[in-house]
Amino acid sequence: MSINKAVIPVAGLGTRFLPTTLAVPKVMIPIYDRPSLHYCIEEAIDSGITKIILIISEIQEDIIKNYFSLNDSISDALKNKGHEKSLAEIEKILNRASVEFVIQKQPLGLGDAVLMAKKSIGETSFAVLLPDDLIIGNTPTLKHMLHIHSHTNDLVVAIKQVDSRDIPNLGIVSTANSQGEIHEIIGMVEKPSVEEAPSDLAIIGRYVLPIEIFDALERSHKGALGEIQLTDAIASLIPYRGCKGYLFQNAHFDVGTPLGLLQASLHQAVNRHGIDVDFGDWLNFSFPENHQRLPK
């Protein structure tokens, strides 16, 4: 059975972006010309998802809901000014998938956010995408993961080789064997020390999960911060359900940090047709010593 539902948790407080996030949800801060939530939904749609469940907080509700309502005055203005391409990009995420909003009263961790979607998901496997992880490529990473799940019926997580300095901040997997980009995962641990980490392969914000994950989340014990960890729930299912890691090759940016968001914005500006030449010329003129360090 094909998967057509995805959960996107966006109810985080965004403290790293204060004071901006006093007024604007973190997922609505622009990455060059569109917010990370737009990219995330676009990836889901391009992967075949037709229903999206957004887990939001009460203070985000009006701003995020407004983003999904294109009024006639804006539509007419874009048409009159010849901006049909921009209109088509907006209409794409409005028309090709239905969006349901679920309010999370308190931010109690990623696991709790996913659990909030239990009623909306029903009895089928589903995808989870985290907007903090911006993944850009010709073929969506989630699309590859859904293909793996359709052939194996296993849980699937996106993984990436990371620097040892980042290991204590991420979920790290242990693997038994691999076939190219697909790794057999036999265990995972949330935020280990470098010395205790089973590998340098980290879980990166894309998941394909079975409905059994909800029971696992309900059985999970809250951590030190009172949060329910999705990684712990997935790990508890591995002995009973296979789990694959997809070592994706697309460009990845952690836009949950100011540096990552700046890097992603520069990447998009350099690679966006129509401004790439002018922007590149400006960078060469203003920062000639840094040009070779720009993302390709």
C-alpha positions, 0 to 999 in steps of 0.5 A, a space after each residue: 500500500 502506498 503512503 500518502 500521509 505525512 506529519 510535519 511537527 513545527 511547534 518548537 519555540 525557536 529560541 535560537 532565533 530570538 527575538 525574531 521568533 517572538 513574532 515569526 515562527 521559526 519555520 516561517 523565517 525565509 530561506 532566500 525567498 521562502 520559509 523552510 516549511 514551504 520547502 518541506 511541504 514541497 518535498 512531501 508533495 513531490 514524493 507523492 504525499 497528498 495529506 499533511 498533518 501540521 503539528 503547531 502551537 496555538 501562538 503559531 496558528 494564525 500565521 501558519 494558517 494564513 500562509 495556506 490561504 491565497 486571497 484573490 487580491 494577491 492572486 490577481 496582482 501576480 497575474 496582472 504583473 506577469 508573475 505566473 511562475 510565482 503564483 504556480 509555486 504558491 498554488 502547488 502547495 495549496 492545491 496538491 495536498 490537503 493540510 490538517 492542523 493539530 494543536 500541541 499545547 506544550 512542546 514535549 519533544 518530537 515523540 509527543 508531536 508525532 503522537 499528536 497525529 495518531 488519530 489523523 493517521 489511521 491504520 497506515 504507515 506514514 512519513 515524518 519530515 522535520 523542517 529544521 532539516 532542509 534537504 535539496 536535490 533533483 529527486 526528493 530524499 523522502 521519495 527514495 525512502 518511500 520506495 525503500 519502504 514499499 519494497 521492504 515494509 521496514 521502518 526507514 530513516 534518513 542518515 548522513 555521515 557527520 563530523 565527530 563534533 556534531 555527534 553529541 547533538 544528534 541521534 546516531 545509528 549502528 549498522 550491520 551491513 549496507 548495500 550502497 546507500 541502504 544500510 541495515 540499522 540494528 540500533 540507535 541512540 539519542 545524543 551519545 558522547 563521541 566515545 560511546 557513539 556506535 558510528 558517525 552516521 546520524 539520523 536526519 529529519 526524515 522518517 517512514 514509520 509504521 502505525 506501531 510507532 504510536 504504541 511505542 511512543 505511548 510506552 516511552 518514558 520521558 527523558 530528563 527534560 520531560 520530553 518523549 524521544 522519537 529515537 527511543 520509540 523507533 529503537 524499541 521496534 527494531 528487534 521486531 521490525 526491520 529498519 533501513 537507513 537511507 544514506 542520502 546524497 542531496 545537499 543538507 542544511 540544518 536551518 534550525 540554527 542561524 548559521 545553517 539558515 544563512 548557509 542555505 540562503 546563500 546556497 539557494 541564491 547562488 543556485 537560483 536561476 535568474 539571480 545567480 550571475 548577479 549575486 555571484 558577481 557581487 560576492 566576487 566583488 565584495 568578498 573575493 577571498 571567500 569565493 572558493 568557499 561558497 557552496 556549489 
